[in-house]
Amino acid sequence: MSGMIRAIKGKAAYNLDQRLFNHYGFSLDQLMELAGLCVAICSDRTADKGKILICAGPGNNGGDGLVAARHLIHFGRQVDLYYPKRN
């Protein structure tokens, strides 16, 4: 099973977030930074060496995408950012 990517579903992700907030004292900003960094690392390792397109909408998932884009740029990757719904 080495190399397999595993994901958790909605309720488990929600419960994990709640535990990180309430038990460990993480802030929303800290969790968003960690999520975006993880997305950037995985994208950098698995995507072709061309441009990476980030589609980021409103809300926390969109914030994760913006953080991922910033990290990818710091990794030296070319990033196109599509942000269709600005507040």
C-alpha positions in Angstrom: 0.0 0.0 0.0 3.0 2.3 -0.2 2.3 5.3 -2.4 -1.5 5.2 -2.1 -3.3 8.4 -1.5 -6.1 8.2 1.1 -8.8 10.7 1.7 -11.3 11.2 4.4 -14.9 12.0 3.8 -16.9 15.0 5.0 -18.0 14.0 8.5 -14.5 12.7 9.4 -12.9 15.9 8.0 -15.3 18.0 10.0 -14.6 16.0 13.2 -10.9 16.3 12.6 -11.2 20.1 12.2 -13.2 20.4 15.4 -10.6 18.4 17.3 -7.8 20.5 15.9 -9.7 23.7 16.8 -11.0 22.7 20.2 -8.5 20.2 21.6 -5.2 21.4 20.1 -6.0 25.1 19.7 -5.2 25.6 16.0 -6.7 28.7 14.3 -8.5 28.7 11.0 -5.5 30.5 9.4 -3.1 27.9 10.7 -5.2 25.0 9.3 -5.6 26.8 5.9 -1.9 27.3 5.7 -1.2 23.6 6.4 -3.9 22.5 3.9 -2.5 24.8 1.2 1.0 23.6 1.8 0.0 20.0 1.6 -1.8 20.6 -1.7 1.2 22.5 -3.1 3.6 19.7 -2.1 1.4 17.0 -3.7 0.9 19.1 -6.8 4.6 19.8 -7.2 5.5 16.2 -6.8 2.8 14.7 -9.1 2.1 17.4 -11.8 4.0 17.7 -15.0 6.7 20.5 -14.9 4.5 22.9 -16.9 2.0 25.4 -15.5 -0.4 24.4 -12.7 -3.9 25.8 -12.8 -5.5 26.6 -9.5 -9.3 27.1 -9.5 -10.2 28.8 -6.3 -13.7 29.8 -5.3 -15.0 31.6 -2.2 -14.8 30.2 1.3 -12.2 28.1 3.1 -11.5 25.7 0.2 -10.8 28.7 -2.1 -8.5 30.0 0.6 -6.6 26.7 0.6 -6.2 27.1 -3.1 -4.8 30.6 -2.8 -2.3 29.4 -0.2 -1.3 26.4 -2.4 -0.7 28.8 -5.3 1.6 31.0 -3.2 3.6 28.0 -2.1 3.9 26.6 -5.6 5.2 30.0 -6.8 7.8 29.8 -4.0 8.7 26.3 -5.2 9.5 27.9 -8.6 6.4 26.6 -10.4 4.4 28.6 -12.9 0.8 29.0 -11.7 -2.3 30.3 -13.4 -5.0 31.3 -10.9 -8.7 31.2 -11.8 -10.8 33.0 -9.2 -14.2 33.4 -10.8 -16.3 34.6 -7.8 -14.7 37.6 -6.0 -16.3 39.0 -3.0 
